[in-house]
């Protein structure tokens, strides 16, 4: 079994370790900024937090859907291609486009 | 690993040896999303072990009574009850999909023959009653044995129905549904020591409920800013103190913990204590805040300490000292040099949980590659173990694992680049009194016990 942190690191050793830690992180940050130069430059609140609060957002607007249905009358509403998971652009989502979330009818395999 | 389990350090300093006991779940490589375990929790006696999954199902295991003849083998956990707790919903008004994934299960202390637990998804908390039925009434007057109603005019004699034994049936029924109190996603529930109330916390608010009342809850913490553009932190976890019914803590995405006292005011927006470890501003990087976000907070059984889990470490705090933690344990420091890729594959946002053993002498938390870590607070020793099918022979001892960071890899070590980041152990649980642990590895539940006894 290993001890991760030495029992009594001297103050110097501590500072050295902290510096190493900092430089590792900063090196990783530099890597990230190199790949995504626009990261972190958007103003106003944290993107992570907002993204987190909006988890689960799908875009079905019943108003749009019904208006489109009325306009089309007898014609079929254009359906999204079966492999599309996101519905964007001019296409009006239909209830069929939203991935159907059915409750699990199968008993959990833990109980098997 | 010494010191785990009831009673403090054994005088002889015996190291505990964790051994495989059981594994539950399918073996096949293809894991259905619904089967991913999302929460694991022992009840107060440790006789029941509940799991929740992404498919909204709860499976409860019960420990078998120990066989008097085989003193060296402990009771095994077998399926006791399983039920569908939550179902997927769609909120058409807000265009929001509500997942059925069980975020948390918390048991209520047992008060009668039935067992009660709270289970929650993102929006709704449910109180479930799990009860046994081992008797059935026979000899009804108005209906036949198969349930068909008898013609009342043809009944010529009356009889008293009698109770006859039947095969044990375990029934789960939803007794209360606590809905519509959370705009954001529920991350925590915690039963108060008064056994009458509980809290539920989402990203921005914490509500207090009474177990008997479903149409009302009190908001006790609200950190939503007037202008959402000013949002800087969210609530990540919350828990009631194990003994002081007026005290609760909640952690934030900025790595801070606030302790609130419900006696001071109805709305606990102002904390009684604020726990934060000072940080050197010059060492700040893009990742600093993300990795400092606390994913779990747990009080010790004693109520004197609390433990927080952030991305790379576990910290133990003394409730009497707000300035800094009393202990910091590195879980997987070798990941610091991988933060860029962990950000890109979203792993940096993984929420690991942590737990105490019954005597508060040891703590456990998960990592990647199906590794989990244990820290003995007395001996200061730690160990990395792995939950895998390869180590699944009955009573096989788990061998400590080591991750190597440098160039020279020793024989049994695994290099950081070989770690499987899809095999995450986010949820673990420790039996409240004995040296038994439950570890959830994606869709499999492992149960390990110590060799001694």
Interface residues (C-beta under 8 A of the other chain):
Chain A: X1 X2 X3 X4 X5 X7 X18 X21 X22 X24 X25 X26 X27 X28 X29 X31 X32 X33 X35 X39 X40 X44 X45 X46 X48 X49 X50 X52 X53 X55 X56 X57 X58 X59 X60 X61 X62 X98 X101 X102 X103 X104 X106 X107 X108 X109 X110 X111 X112
Chain B: X1 X24 X25 X26 X34 X35 X37 X51 X53 X55 X56 X57 X59 X79 X82 X84 X87 X88 X89 X90 X92 X95 X96 X97 X98 X99 X100 X122 X184 X185 X203 X204 X228 X229 X230 X231 X232 X233 X234 X253 X280 X282 X283 X285 X286 X287 X288 X290 X329 X330 X333 X336 X337 X338 X339 X340 X343 X344 X349 X380 X381 X382 X383 X400 X402 X443 X445
